[in-house]
Amino acid sequence: MATTTLFSAFIFNTTTIPAGQAQGYQIGPDARLGSGTVTATAHGLSGLVSGSQILNVEILKTRAGQNDQLRFLDITVRNIAPNPCPFVKLFVHIVTP
């Protein structure tokens, strides 16, 4: 049976994502990112924006670091809501056999 592990929850507040725009994030390096299937979900932080806050993980890709054991994640998040998003919370999970 597969096991799902929360790798980490990351909160980014360095750049506001305007409505209809995207922002890229980088996570790593970490050897665990190459040990299984990686998934990511993005959420706005509730209570900070009035109205709908809809975020979409458009691109999730892994790339090698300085050696084969270390991996980075490049994540592109698009704000598809009509409101700007000042904070992004990313949940990264690893699914292993």
Secondary structure, DSSP 8 states (H G I E B T S, - for coil): --EEEEEEEEEE-SS-B-TT-EEEEEEEEEGGGGSSEEEEEEEE-TTSSSS---EEEEEEEEEE-SSTT-EEEEEEEEE-SSS-BS-EEEEEEEEE-
